[in-house]
Amino acid sequence: MLDIKFIRQNPEKVKEGIAKKQAKVDIDRILELDEKKRDYLQKIENMRSEQNKLGKDDIVKAKEIKEEIKKLEPELESIDKELQALLRKIPNLPLDTVPVGKDDTENIVLREEGKKPEFNFQIKDYVDLSEKLDIIDTQRAAKVSGTRFGYIKGGAAMLEFALVQLALETLARENFVPVVPPVMLKPEMMEGMGYIRKIQNPNIKI
């Protein structure tokens, strides 16, 4: 999810990036909601500051402020809810140097490294080779995850773990601290990563 400050400071850049991704998100509405949200937050903050300055003899005034805050909070929540929903629709912005095309047929090759080898036999891709070596199972994986996925197994699985271990040991020498986070996350954390709307399912809610 893009930082609202970045959108606020670069509205045209964000609009251009969204257009390149052929997405439709109302950035002007986002900015309008953002301004409203900040106004509401400022009002509530000012009221609470005034409330804290009141003495014991200002009970009536304190209650009036409290009721006014209660009225503003649901409105603020509604504004923020719409704002967050729109922010989640914004795709990651492409680099300025990325060319615009209708689909992958208009992709541009930036450069090629080395010389392409030529073979006098029909070459196989990594999937064919892996299936022949019995280190990947695409048929069973397709039943669980859909096409273009595979169960990595046997020597390939061991190789993957070895590479992970090598990476950790290499990073540890650079004072990197490995962390194993909790397996559960709060909804707002998932939203921040752009996942929650894709996987939200009441059947797995705890």
Rosetta blueprint (number, residue, H / E / L):
1 M L
2 L L
3 D L
4 I H
5 K H
6 F H
7 I H
8 R H
9 Q H
10 N L
11 P H
12 E H
13 K H
14 V H
15 K H
16 E H
17 G H
18 I H
19 A H
20 K H
21 K L
22 Q L
23 A L
24 K L
25 V L
26 D L
27 I H
28 D H
29 R H
30 I H
31 L H
32 E H
33 L H
34 D H
35 E H
36 K H
37 K H
38 R H
39 D H
40 Y H
41 L H
42 Q H
43 K H
44 I H
45 E H
46 N H
47 M H
48 R H
49 S H
50 E H
51 Q H
52 N H
53 K H
54 L L
55 G L
56 K L
57 D L
58 D L
59 I H
60 V H
61 K H
62 A H
63 K H
64 E H
65 I H
66 K H
67 E H
68 E H
69 I H
70 K H
71 K H
72 L H
73 E H
74 P H
75 E H
76 L H
77 E H
78 S H
79 I H
80 D H
81 K H
82 E H
83 L H
84 Q H
85 A H
86 L H
87 L H
88 R L
89 K L
90 I L
91 P L
92 N L
93 L L
94 P L
95 L L
96 D L
97 T L
98 V L
99 P L
100 V L
101 G L
102 K L
103 D L
104 D H
105 T H
106 E H
107 N L
108 I L
109 V L
110 L L
111 R L
112 E L
113 E L
114 G L
115 K L
116 K L
117 P L
118 E L
119 F L
120 N L
121 F L
122 Q L
123 I L
124 K L
125 D L
126 Y H
127 V H
128 D H
129 L H
130 S H
131 E H
132 K H
133 L L
134 D L
135 I L
136 I E
137 D E
138 T H
139 Q H
140 R H
141 A H
142 A H
143 K H
144 V H
145 S H
146 G L
147 T L
148 R L
149 F L
150 G L
151 Y E
152 I E
153 K L
154 G H
155 G H
156 A H
157 A H
158 M H
159 L H
160 E H
161 F H
162 A H
163 L H
164 V H
165 Q H
166 L H
167 A H
168 L H
169 E H
170 T H
171 L H
172 A H
173 R L
174 E L
175 N L
176 F L
177 V L
178 P L
179 V L
180 V L
181 P L
182 P L
183 V L
184 M L
185 L L
186 K L
187 P H
188 E H
189 M H
190 M H
191 E H
192 G H
193 M H
194 G L
195 Y L
196 I H
197 R H
198 K H
199 I H
200 Q L
201 N L
202 P H
203 N H
204 I H
205 K L
206 I L
